[in-house]
Amino acid sequence: MSQSSEFCNALYQLSRSHNAANVELELNGVPVLVIQRHEDADRVLRANASNYRKNMAWFRQALGASRFSEDGAAWEIRRALTQHYFTRFDRQQTFALATQYAHAAVARLAAASAAGAATIDDAVLREMSVSVLVRSFLGVEFAQTGIDLGNLAQLMECGSEYSFVPPGRTSALYRETLARLPDLRRRVLQDFKRFRAPGAADSALLADMLAIDRDPANDVVLEHELLTFFAAGAETTAATMGWACYLLARYPAVQQQLRESLLAATQRDADWETLQRLQPLQRFISETLRLYPPTPIIARFANGPDVIGGRSIPAGQNILVSFIGIQHDARQRPDPWQLDLGQGGAGPGGGTAFSFGPRVCGGKHFALVELAAFLAVFLTQARFTLTSEAPPRYHWKAQMLREGGQPVHVGRAAARPAVDAASRVAGTAQAPAP
Ligand code: HEM
């Protein structure tokens, strides 16, 4: 078991042992304040955000400087480059694309289950979300890019591991991780280089990225932006869908209730707006993100002194905001470890899983349209049953996955036409009926 994965399990333990309390601990000899209270996270991420810079040296080292890792002017230039694309995307087209690729994913998952697989293959979910992302923003089929997602996933895993090894440590793990990084990084960068070729993709976003990359006045590198965009935009929704399948299988009555509400609501209209208005589905998405936030922690560093929840924070303090801790706060709900569709909550994942303040997730709206469309297809086209009652153990590789894969059998359900209609609206290809 790697150190980073153990840490994710430890975060769940902390949320129980020190519920609604911040905790000081040492990680590899480095003092860290783990924030588990929403009001204190609000101070760090929003109210006094300018005092807390991102603490992602490891991320920068493994994946290169990008919008995700930078602060100040270097971040602002990158945000201005991409955010308007992420905000003003064509929602109906995203819905139609997500519907199309979800059909293909369900077919693959069901075939694997029929052939005896006891767990869901994360790679199928990853390919489903990356396909929507790449078609939506880069205008090409992911399958035609030749990008090896396995390399990117390994790089993320290696980078996450590396983040738990402070400089100067010479453990075997450190040496092993460091030894793997350069080759992986070279392979991933080589993969993304193909987007420099003329005509590689018909995309305004890519054209803007290439133009800024060529401008010597700044240090934006196309490959770095693209690979973090792939990681931030595809791995997260794929991990969420894995946890959603697990919850559907674990709560069969909820699965049935969601299916029925979906069938009733989409009798006439299967479009993104209908799904956004469908409360049971929206609450289920929110609860999935609350119970299993795909980005379970984010790291910050105090530029100057501050006071958080009555505690003095010195300049240089390392901070980890634990979304696991914040979202399992027993002050908010009687049993925070249970799926609870009765509460509206304050938005997806209790309003926190996408973070908040100036560094809120850039793709939040895109992710929510996409997740609703994925789930609409999964619920109407498949049945989910648990293959193991064992409680989850967590595996962190920048996203939180389940160690060994989600123990879920995927069976086929009878076809239904209403959701398929979405694909016709935007004129995208139809997935074959089951
Ligand atoms: C369930 C899906 C997702 C979740 C839970 C999620 C969560 C997060 C979180 C917590 C952050 C803040 C990280 C930090 O401050 O260290 C973040 C940042 C970001 N996310 Fe997402 N994300 C999701 C999907 C997406 C998608 C689909 C895209 C792209 C289309 C995206 C693009 C970004 C970008 C660009 C940032 C950096 C924002 C900035 O600092 O300017 N995310 N995300």
Residues whose N, C-alpha, C, O or C-beta is under 5 A from the ligand:
A	BS01	HEM	R67 F68 R79 A232 G233 T236 T237 T240 P294 T295 I298 A353 F354 S355 R359 V360 C361 G362 G363 K364 F366 A367
